[in-house]
Amino acid sequence: MTEQKTVPALAHPLELIPLFRRWQPSAGRNMLYTVVWSCGMALLFTTVELVFWPDKASFSQAIWPMLLMSNLIGAMIHFSSTLSNRLLHGWPRRARGLPRVLFSMTLMAVSVFFGVALGNMILNGTDPFLLLFKRGMWLQILIVAAIVGFLLYLVRIAAERRAARAVAEAQQKEFVAASARMLAEARLRALQAQIEPHFLYNTLANVVSLIGPRPAEAQHMLERFIDYLRASLGASRSDEATLASEAVLIAAYLDVLKVRMGDRLRYRIELPDELRQFRIAPMLLQPVVENAIAHGLEPKVEGGEIVVSAHAENEHVCVRISDTGAGLNESAPRKPGGGVGLSNLRERLGSLYGSAAKVELLENQPCGMTVRLMLPLNASPTSKPSVP
């Protein structure tokens, strides 16, 4: 199959005004803009005519013929520009310098001639072809065409430069957003590199201590630790994860800790079937669970329970990590803002989702804390966030 090339559209002069950039380009919009532009030119030329020749006609007598002529010329320019852009596969848009000026002036001369000829035929019943033989008419047409063509050339160049600047600014913002996302991911990897050796050494030490007196528990702990390492390695190599895969990782992690903490650790993971394949960033929930263990359950003598749950809420997926451990006001208080761990989580969510995601730290009654993540339902964590 032959690949079809997209023909770039010509910038409309009115796009220089911010008000007229609110609507996306289309054939109907551009035609309407041409009418608005032509009426503005008619008003300008009528004003100039009355300033230099005040006795020639009144405003009401001069404006209507000028509106007709201006709109006819504008329609001719619009039609010829669109047609030539298509027939020449976008060359008028890509051309620069003298070739573009000459092409624009030629196009204007033809458009002005046909616009004036048609206008005279409508207003005066004049045969349009008589203009070809009228003395001085071609000189007047060329002068008007040169002025209009050069002005439109300058306006279009300015509009296209503005569009190019807008594209460059958008690309710069995308680069900054991508850099922020990469920085947040690098910080997460660095944090994991610090946490995992500590968890690794403690787990292996616990396995060694259990081999003699409680070999079945040692075997179970080692099996679940292998499951955790397998899930963790898979998550570290992927750009995306699902709630289901995060649940597998968290369950393996908590099972390992449960051998050491015994009845002091209880947990539940409650995910509805329709959200199990919801895509999130890998290892997004793991630091929150680790934070709940380290600052919630371990400081409490009797331990407590961790509940990981999710549900859809309007245009978001609400993920909750709740614990019944030490709250803000107990002997081992947590910082009201959540400390460095949740600060890093907020920064990571901001780089992944922009302002569409948020983290909330809530105090449970009678004890414990809840971390509430609001993730956009229809956004991928690997897509670029929107920049306000």
C-alpha positions as semicolon CSV with decimal commas, in nm:
position;residue;x (nm);y (nm);z (nm)
1;M;0,000;0,000;0,000
2;T;0,116;0,354;-0,071
3;E;0,167;0,561;0,241
4;Q;-0,038;0,880;0,237
5;K;0,142;1,192;0,349
6;T;-0,039;1,440;0,568
7;V;-0,053;1,783;0,407
8;P;0,026;2,052;0,666
9;A;-0,246;2,312;0,703
10;L;-0,175;2,680;0,650
11;A;-0,185;2,893;0,963
12;H;-0,474;3,138;0,971
13;P;-0,383;3,503;1,043
14;L;-0,642;3,529;1,322
15;E;-0,453;3,263;1,520
16;L;-0,214;3,540;1,625
17;I;-0,491;3,657;1,860
18;P;-0,518;3,429;2,169
19;L;-0,899;3,438;2,163
20;F;-0,906;3,269;1,821
21;R;-0,666;2,991;1,929
22;R;-0,928;2,836;2,157
23;W;-1,087;2,639;1,872
24;Q;-0,910;2,358;1,687
25;P;-0,843;2,415;1,315
26;S;-1,110;2,282;1,077
27;A;-1,247;2,374;0,734
28;G;-1,556;2,539;0,881
29;R;-1,361;2,729;1,145
30;N;-1,109;2,859;0,892
31;M;-1,385;2,973;0,656
32;L;-1,556;3,157;0,943
33;Y;-1,223;3,316;1,039
34;T;-1,179;3,428;0,677
35;V;-1,515;3,606;0,690
36;V;-1,421;3,777;1,017
37;W;-1,082;3,877;0,875
38;S;-1,237;4,008;0,551
39;C;-1,494;4,216;0,741
40;G;-1,212;4,363;0,950
41;M;-1,018;4,451;0,635
42;A;-1,331;4,610;0,484
43;L;-1,375;4,825;0,793
44;L;-1,008;4,927;0,781
45;F;-1,011;5,016;0,410
46;T;-1,340;5,207;0,443
47;T;-1,195;5,410;0,730
48;V;-0,880;5,488;0,527
49;E;-1,091;5,587;0,225
50;L;-1,307;5,824;0,431
51;V;-1,001;5,980;0,596
52;F;-0,832;6,061;0,262
53;W;-1,148;6,122;0,054
54;P;-1,412;6,243;0,302
55;D;-1,634;6,397;0,030
56;K;-1,648;6,084;-0,185
57;A;-1,919;5,898;0,009
58;S;-2,067;5,853;0,354
59;F;-1,973;5,558;0,574
60;S;-2,301;5,375;0,509
61;Q;-2,257;5,419;0,133
62;A;-1,894;5,304;0,134
63;I;-1,904;5,013;0,377
64;W;-2,141;4,778;0,190
65;P;-1,953;4,767;-0,144
66;M;-1,628;4,733;0,052
67;L;-1,770;4,444;0,258
68;L;-1,874;4,266;-0,062
69;M;-1,540;4,320;-0,236
70;S;-1,337;4,229;0,071
71;N;-1,528;3,906;0,136
72;L;-1,510;3,803;-0,229
73;I;-1,133;3,862;-0,233
74;G;-1,100;3,684;0,105
75;A;-1,296;3,384;-0,024
76;M;-1,076;3,369;-0,335
77;I;-0,760;3,387;-0,125
78;H;-0,892;3,120;0,113
79;F;-0,993;2,886;-0,170
80;S;-0,674;2,933;-0,373
81;S;-0,450;2,892;-0,066
82;T;-0,624;2,572;0,042
83;L;-0,628;2,429;-0,310
84;S;-0,262;2,512;-0,382
85;N;-0,154;2,369;-0,048
86;R;-0,323;2,040;-0,134
87;L;-0,215;2,025;-0,499
88;L;0,147;2,109;-0,411
89;H;0,151;1,869;-0,113
90;G;0,214;2,138;0,147
91;W;0,493;2,320;-0,037
92;P;0,342;2,669;0,032
93;R;0,370;2,590;0,405
94;R;0,725;2,459;0,385
95;A;0,863;2,722;0,146
96;R;1,075;3,005;0,286
97;G;1,224;3,333;0,171
98;L;1,183;3,480;-0,179
99;P;1,005;3,176;-0,337
100;R;0,733;3,196;-0,077
101;V;0,695;3,576;-0,114
102;L;0,669;3,550;-0,495
103;F;0,423;3,261;-0,474
104;S;0,212;3,449;-0,219
105;M;0,206;3,767;-0,428
106;T;0,110;3,573;-0,744
107;L;-0,168;3,396;-0,556
108;M;-0,291;3,729;-0,419
109;A;-0,286;3,890;-0,767
110;V;-0,503;3,616;-0,913
111;S;-0,736;3,621;-0,610
112;V;-0,769;4,002;-0,612
113;F;-0,840;4,006;-0,986
114;F;-1,118;3,748;-0,965
115;G;-1,258;3,903;-0,646
116;V;-1,271;4,253;-0,799
117;A;-1,408;4,121;-1,130
118;L;-1,686;3,928;-0,957
119;G;-1,761;4,224;-0,729
120;N;-1,794;4,463;-1,021
121;M;-2,020;4,220;-1,199
122;I;-2,249;4,197;-0,894
123;L;-2,247;4,570;-0,813
124;N;-2,242;4,726;-1,159
125;G;-2,329;4,445;-1,398
126;T;-1,986;4,484;-1,561
127;D;-1,848;4,206;-1,777
128;P;-1,562;4,067;-1,564
129;F;-1,341;4,007;-1,869
130;L;-1,345;4,379;-1,956
131;L;-1,110;4,434;-1,661
132;L;-0,840;4,257;-1,859
133;F;-0,840;4,543;-2,111
134;K;-0,902;4,838;-1,878
135;R;-0,606;5,076;-1,867
136;G;-0,417;5,073;-1,541
137;M;-0,632;4,798;-1,390
138;W;-0,354;4,539;-1,382
139;L;-0,119;4,786;-1,217
140;Q;-0,378;4,858;-0,944
141;I;-0,440;4,486;-0,897
142;L;-0,068;4,414;-0,870
143;I;-0,017;4,694;-0,616
144;V;-0,308;4,572;-0,401
145;A;-0,194;4,210;-0,441
146;A;0,162;4,300;-0,342
147;I;0,046;4,483;-0,028
148;V;-0,206;4,216;0,076
149;G;0,028;3,930;-0,013
150;F;0,320;4,076;0,179
151;L;0,102;4,148;0,485
152;L;-0,042;3,794;0,481
153;Y;0,310;3,656;0,440
154;L;0,428;3,844;0,749
155;V;0,120;3,746;0,948
156;R;0,147;3,378;0,855
157;I;0,518;3,369;0,929
158;A;0,445;3,521;1,272
159;A;0,165;3,268;1,333
160;E;0,385;2,976;1,231
161;R;0,670;3,097;1,451
162;R;0,429;3,123;1,740
163;A;0,311;2,767;1,671
164;A;0,672;2,647;1,652
165;R;0,747;2,814;1,988
166;A;0,438;2,649;2,139
167;V;0,556;2,308;2,015
168;A;0,905;2,369;2,152
169;E;0,764;2,474;2,491
170;A;0,540;2,166;2,501
171;Q;0,837;1,942;2,421
172;Q;1,039;2,113;2,694
173;K;0,760;2,055;2,945
174;E;0,738;1,689;2,841
175;F;1,114;1,657;2,887
176;V;1,095;1,813;3,235
177;A;0,805;1,584;3,330
178;A;0,991;1,277;3,201
179;S;1,304;1,382;3,390
180;A;1,103;1,424;3,711
181;R;0,949;1,080;3,662
182;M;1,292;0,923;3,605
183;L;1,430;1,102;3,913
184;A;1,145;0,972;4,129
185;E;1,202;0,618;3,999
186;A;1,577;0,648;4,064
187;R;1,511;0,762;4,420
188;L;1,277;0,467;4,468
189;R;1,541;0,224;4,340
190;A;1,798;0,381;4,572
191;L;1,558;0,346;4,866
192;Q;1,491;-0,017;4,776
193;A;1,865;-0,083;4,753
194;Q;1,899;0,041;5,111
195;I;1,600;-0,153;5,247
196;E;1,639;-0,489;5,075
197;P;1,983;-0,585;5,216
198;H;1,856;-0,518;5,569
199;F;1,544;-0,729;5,504
200;L;1,757;-0,997;5,336
201;Y;2,003;-1,031;5,625
202;N;1,731;-1,036;5,889
203;T;1,530;-1,300;5,700
204;L;1,829;-1,528;5,645
205;A;1,930;-1,489;6,010
206;N;1,577;-1,588;6,116
207;V;1,583;-1,891;5,885
208;V;1,914;-2,007;6,035
209;S;1,780;-1,967;6,388
210;L;1,466;-2,169;6,304
211;I;1,630;-2,461;6,119
212;G;1,711;-2,652;6,441
213;P;1,413;-2,595;6,671
214;R;1,136;-2,534;6,409
215;P;1,241;-2,665;6,067
216;A;0,887;-2,651;5,921
217;E;0,862;-2,277;5,996
218;A;1,212;-2,225;5,859
219;Q;1,113;-2,401;5,536
220;H;0,790;-2,199;5,508
221;M;0,977;-1,873;5,570
222;L;1,240;-1,957;5,309
223;E;0,975;-2,055;5,050
224;R;0,783;-1,732;5,099
225;F;1,109;-1,535;5,089
226;I;1,187;-1,692;4,750
227;D;0,836;-1,593;4,634
228;Y;0,902;-1,238;4,751
229;L;1,237;-1,221;4,571
230;R;1,082;-1,356;4,250
231;A;0,798;-1,101;4,261
232;S;1,033;-0,818;4,359
233;L;1,274;-0,897;4,076
234;G;0,990;-0,906;3,824
235;A;0,856;-0,571;3,947
236;S;1,200;-0,407;3,931
237;R;1,232;-0,500;3,563
238;S;0,888;-0,377;3,458
239;D;0,751;-0,029;3,391
240;E;0,402;-0,127;3,501
241;A;0,239;-0,363;3,749
242;T;-0,116;-0,457;3,843
243;L;-0,293;-0,453;4,176
244;A;-0,294;-0,833;4,161
245;S;0,085;-0,856;4,115
246;E;0,140;-0,600;4,392
247;A;-0,087;-0,810;4,616
248;V;0,131;-1,118;4,549
249;L;0,443;-0,920;4,640
250;I;0,290;-0,776;4,957
251;A;0,149;-1,113;5,068
252;A;0,490;-1,280;5,029
253;Y;0,657;-0,998;5,220
254;L;0,406;-1,014;5,506
255;D;0,423;-1,394;5,524
256;V;0,798;-1,372;5,576
257;L;0,752;-1,117;5,854
258;K;0,469;-1,319;6,009
259;V;0,706;-1,609;6,083
260;R;0,918;-1,369;6,288
261;M;0,637;-1,165;6,446
262;G;0,394;-1,454;6,498
263;D;0,049;-1,356;6,621
264;R;0,160;-0,994;6,651
265;L;0,107;-0,961;6,273
266;R;-0,224;-1,021;6,099
267;Y;-0,314;-0,906;5,752
268;R;-0,590;-0,910;5,491
269;I;-0,575;-0,819;5,121
270;E;-0,915;-0,740;4,972
271;L;-0,921;-0,667;4,599
272;P;-1,240;-0,683;4,390
273;D;-1,208;-0,891;4,074
274;E;-1,277;-0,594;3,845
275;L;-0,975;-0,407;3,984
276;R;-0,720;-0,687;3,997
277;Q;-0,582;-0,595;3,652
278;F;-0,579;-0,219;3,722
279;R;-0,235;-0,094;3,619
280;I;-0,014;0,093;3,863
281;A;0,356;0,170;3,895
282;P;0,562;-0,126;4,024
283;M;0,652;-0,133;4,394
284;L;0,411;0,154;4,460
285;L;0,239;-0,002;4,763
286;Q;0,535;-0,192;4,908
287;P;0,699;0,109;5,082
288;V;0,364;0,200;5,241
289;V;0,327;-0,151;5,388
290;E;0,687;-0,144;5,512
291;N;0,617;0,194;5,675
292;A;0,308;0,051;5,848
293;I;0,514;-0,239;5,988
294;A;0,812;-0,033;6,098
295;H;0,623;0,260;6,254
296;G;0,285;0,104;6,334
297;L;0,294;-0,260;6,432
298;E;0,652;-0,330;6,549
299;P;0,656;-0,052;6,816
300;K;0,330;-0,190;6,959
301;V;0,370;-0,478;7,206
302;E;0,058;-0,663;7,094
303;G;0,117;-0,583;6,727
304;G;-0,190;-0,539;6,509
305;E;-0,349;-0,594;6,169
306;I;-0,279;-0,455;5,821
307;V;-0,558;-0,437;5,564
308;V;-0,488;-0,362;5,197
309;S;-0,806;-0,288;5,001
310;A;-0,920;-0,113;4,684
311;H;-1,243;0,013;4,535
312;A;-1,356;0,237;4,250
313;E;-1,464;0,586;4,351
314;N;-1,597;0,811;4,072
315;E;-1,307;0,859;3,828
316;H;-1,045;0,718;4,067
317;V;-0,934;0,391;4,220
318;C;-0,900;0,427;4,596
319;V;-0,629;0,204;4,747
320;R;-0,619;0,191;5,128
321;I;-0,340;0,053;5,348
322;S;-0,475;0,053;5,704
323;D;-0,314;-0,067;6,025
324;T;-0,415;-0,094;6,390
325;G;-0,069;-0,013;6,518
326;A;0,076;0,291;6,691
327;G;-0,102;0,613;6,597
328;L;0,021;0,970;6,593
329;N;-0,010;1,015;6,968
330;E;0,134;0,686;7,099
331;S;0,478;0,612;7,240
332;A;0,642;0,575;6,899
333;P;0,458;0,848;6,707
334;R;0,466;0,888;6,332
335;K;0,514;1,226;6,175
336;P;0,186;1,400;6,084
337;G;0,290;1,432;5,718
338;G;0,399;1,070;5,693
339;G;0,777;1,128;5,704
340;V;1,027;1,073;5,425
341;G;0,858;0,755;5,292
342;L;0,525;0,918;5,216
343;S;0,697;1,234;5,095
344;N;0,881;1,023;4,835
345;L;0,552;0,851;4,748
346;R;0,380;1,187;4,688
347;E;0,668;1,300;4,469
348;R;0,655;0,976;4,271
349;L;0,279;0,997;4,217
350;G;0,316;1,360;4,108
351;S;0,572;1,265;3,843
352;L;0,361;0,971;3,720
353;Y;0,010;1,117;3,724
354;G;0,050;1,493;3,771
355;S;-0,227;1,645;3,981
356;A;-0,468;1,358;3,904
357;A;-0,340;1,145;4,195
358;K;-0,307;1,222;4,564
359;V;-0,205;1,065;4,897
360;E;-0,390;1,115;5,225
361;L;-0,279;1,013;5,576
362;L;-0,577;0,944;5,803
363;E;-0,588;0,852;6,171
364;N;-0,794;0,545;6,258
365;Q;-1,018;0,504;6,560
366;P;-0,941;0,373;6,816
367;C;-0,581;0,327;6,694
368;G;-0,361;0,307;6,389
369;M;-0,330;0,492;6,059
370;T;-0,461;0,467;5,702
371;V;-0,274;0,572;5,391
372;R;-0,527;0,649;5,115
373;L;-0,408;0,662;4,753
374;M;-0,639;0,812;4,492
375;L;-0,524;0,698;4,146
376;P;-0,690;0,809;3,819
377;L;-0,901;0,528;3,676
378;N;-0,822;0,587;3,308
379;A;-0,456;0,692;3,323
380;S;-0,149;0,475;3,275
381;P;0,148;0,531;3,512
382;T;0,382;0,521;3,211
383;S;0,200;0,798;3,024
384;K;0,320;1,156;3,052
385;P;0,131;1,365;3,308
386;S;-0,054;1,675;3,198
387;V;0,115;1,999;3,286
388;P;-0,113;2,269;3,418
